[in-house]
C-alpha cells in the first residue's frame, strides 16, 4: 500500500490523536509526525514568549520615535 509523504501527512493530520495515526500509517511515519508536532509546539511556546518581549520593546521604540519625530516637527525638521 502506498502512503503519502511525511509533509502531506503533517499538513493534514498534525493534531490527529496518536492512536488514530498508528492505525492509519506505519510506525516510522507516525514518529516523524509526532516529532514535527513536538517541534511545532516548542516553536509556538518560544515564539509567544519572544513576541511578548519584542512587542514591549517595539512599543517603547515606537514611543521614542514618535516623541523624537514630534520634537523635530516643532523645530521645522522632517
C-alpha positions as CSV (number, residue, x, y, z in Angstrom):
1,X,0.0,0.0,0.0
2,X,1.3,3.5,-0.9
3,X,1.3,6.2,1.7
4,X,1.6,10.0,1.3
5,X,4.9,11.5,2.2
6,X,5.5,12.9,5.7
7,X,4.9,16.5,4.7
8,X,1.5,15.7,3.4
9,X,0.6,13.7,6.5
10,X,1.8,16.5,8.7
11,X,-0.2,19.1,6.8
12,X,-3.4,17.1,7.0
13,X,-3.1,15.3,10.4
14,X,-0.6,17.1,12.6
15,X,-3.0,17.3,15.5
16,X,-4.7,13.9,15.0
17,X,-4.6,11.6,18.0
18,X,-1.6,9.4,18.2
19,X,-3.8,6.2,18.4
20,X,-5.5,7.2,15.1
21,X,-2.2,7.9,13.4
22,X,-0.9,4.5,14.4
23,X,-4.0,2.9,12.9
24,X,-3.5,4.6,9.6
25,X,0.2,4.8,9.0
26,X,3.4,2.8,9.6
27,X,5.2,3.4,12.9
28,X,8.2,5.3,11.3
29,X,5.8,7.7,9.6
30,X,3.9,8.3,12.9
31,X,7.2,9.0,14.7
32,X,8.0,11.7,12.1
33,X,4.6,13.3,12.5
34,X,4.9,13.2,16.3
35,X,8.4,14.8,16.1
36,X,7.1,17.6,13.9
37,X,4.2,18.2,16.3
38,X,6.7,18.4,19.2
39,X,8.8,20.9,17.2
40,X,5.7,23.0,16.3
41,X,4.6,23.1,20.0
42,X,8.2,24.1,21.1
43,X,8.3,26.9,18.5
44,X,4.8,28.2,19.4
45,X,5.8,28.3,23.1
46,X,9.0,30.1,22.5
47,X,7.6,32.4,19.8
48,X,4.8,33.6,22.1
49,X,7.4,34.4,24.8
50,X,9.8,36.1,22.4
51,X,6.9,38.0,20.7
52,X,5.7,39.3,24.0
53,X,9.2,40.6,24.9
54,X,9.7,42.1,21.4
55,X,6.3,43.6,21.4
56,X,7.1,45.6,24.6
57,X,10.4,46.7,23.2
58,X,8.8,47.7,19.9
59,X,6.2,49.8,21.7
60,X,9.0,51.6,23.7
61,X,10.9,52.2,20.5
62,X,7.8,53.5,18.8
63,X,7.1,55.9,21.7
64,X,10.7,57.2,21.5
65,X,10.4,57.6,17.7
66,X,7.2,59.5,17.9
67,X,8.5,61.8,20.6
68,X,11.6,62.5,18.6
69,X,9.5,63.0,15.4
70,X,7.2,65.4,17.1
71,X,10.1,67.4,18.6
72,X,11.7,67.6,15.1
73,X,8.4,68.7,13.6
74,X,8.2,71.6,16.2
75,X,11.6,72.8,15.0
76,X,10.8,72.6,11.3
77,X,12.7,69.3,10.7
78,X,11.1,66.5,8.8
